[in-house]
Amino acid sequence: MSTSKREEISSHLRYIRQELRDLDQMLTEDGLLPEKTELKEVYNSLDALHQLLTGKIKKKPKPEFDD
């Protein structure tokens, strides 16, 4: 995969991750809570894909959501 394509994909993934965080915050503030497991699965999948593309593997990811 070319470097520019990798950077473009990484940029899109960062944007999607931020949008998911914002969506979660808005839903929480409005009292409309989606299934936490669904949000965690999506976030973890995107995070794993981003790590794979960038080659940066986190040893222990910081939890983004409270259980």
Steps between C-alpha positions, in 0.01 A plus 500: 500500500640836404586752765251758377219244496594390852497861621162558338353190666650594836353848471156359426523261791598778741202703378261205546633429849448864600150500355416188700627663818293812430192292423541304823535822700189655342293187554613477861413864564154453345438188707481279192744225570574246227630159593846559646629173363412605146684829534801330656513242221494766229758714675731204566471384139589843368784533748642160400480592132670833564779331696547246222526768236736723696708217641465645848376234739393612846605271780199579718231721351353769721129438547292767329169396652397448860349162581 
